[in-house]
Amino acid sequence: MIAGLWASSAAAVECRNDSYDGNRYTICEVDAGREELRLFLRAENGKPYGHFAPIEAELAKAGKSLSFATNAGMYHADRSPVGLYVEDGQQEMRLIPNAGPGNFGLLPNGVFCINNGRADVIETMTFRDQGKTCRDATQSGPMLVIDGKLHPRFLPDSTSYYVRNGVGTSADGQRAVFVISRNAVTFHQFGSLFRNHLKLPNALYFDGNISRLHAPQLGRSDAGFAMGPVVGVVE
C-alpha cells in the first residue's frame, strides 16, 4: 500500500528532455484528471507574483509545494493579462474575440481552460460560441494545432526562430502536455511537435523570449524577467 501511494505521488508530473525533427525540447505531462492544475497571477497583496519563488513561498504556508510551473499567456507591461483570465472562478479579464497585439493577434488564438478533472485547449470563437465556463482560464495565441491541423498561417520555410513554450491537450481532457523548446524554433516546427510527435489534437502558444520553466525533478527553475500568468501543479 505504501509503495502504491508513493508511485501515485511520484507520477504527478512527468518531465523529460526530448528531441524531435532536429530540435530539442523539455516536455512535462500532467494527468489533468487527477492532479491539482492551477493558474497563478497575484499574491495576497494583489501584486503579480512575477516569479516562481513567491508562488512556492505562499504555497509552503499551507504545507503545499509547486511540482511544476510555466508562464501561461501574454500580458501587458503591468503584467495584467492581454486576454481572458479566470482564476478559481474569478474573472479578471474578459475574452478578446478580435485580433490583439503581437502573436496574440495571429488568429485563430485560443483559451487554455481548466476545470475539476480535465483541461482543454479551445479555439477562441468555439469557446465563445459554445458558452464554455472554466474554473481557471487563460487566453493566448496563436493556436498551434486546431482539431488536428496546424495553424493555417504557419510557414514551413519561416525564418522567425525563438525559444517558445505552449500547451496541448488530449480530446478527453485528461492529458495536458506543456513544452518549452531548448533551442530556437519556428511556429511550424513547434506546432508540428504537438501534432505529429505528441499526437495532440489541440495546442496553444504561450510565449517566446520570456518563456520559463519550473521543473524540480529536472533540477530546473528558470530565472529572468517577471512573468504575468503562471500555470502550475500543486502538491
HELIX and SHEET records of a PDB file:
HELIX    1   1 ILE A    2  ALA A   10  1                                   9    
HELIX    2   2 PHE A   52  ALA A   60  1                                   9    
HELIX    3   3 GLY A  102  GLY A  105  5                                   4    
HELIX    4   4 THR A  124  ASP A  129  1                                   6    
HELIX    5   5 PHE A  187  SER A  192  1                                   6    
HELIX    6   6 LEU A  193  HIS A  197  3                                   5    
HELIX    7   7 PRO A  216  LEU A  218  5                                   3    
SHEET    1   A 7 VAL A  13  TYR A  20  0                                        
SHEET    2   A 7 ASN A  23  ASP A  31 -1                                        
SHEET    3   A 7 ARG A 175  SER A 181 -1                                        
SHEET    4   A 7 ASN A 165  THR A 169 -1                                        
SHEET    5   A 7 ASN A 202  ASP A 207 -1                                        
SHEET    6   A 7 MET A 143  ILE A 146 -1                                        
SHEET    7   A 7 LYS A 149  LEU A 150 -1                                        
SHEET    1   B 5 GLU A  36  PHE A  40  0                                        
SHEET    2   B 5 VAL A 230  VAL A 234 -1                                        
SHEET    3   B 5 LEU A  66  ASN A  71 -1                                        
SHEET    4   B 5 LEU A 213  ALA A 215 -1                                        
SHEET    5   B 5 ARG A 220  SER A 221 -1                                        
SHEET    1   C 5 GLN A  90  MET A  93  0                                        
SHEET    2   C 5 TYR A  85  GLU A  87 -1                                        
SHEET    3   C 5 ASP A 136  SER A 140 -1                                        
SHEET    4   C 5 GLY A 110  ASN A 115 -1                                        
SHEET    5   C 5 ARG A 118  GLU A 123 -1                                        
END                                                                             
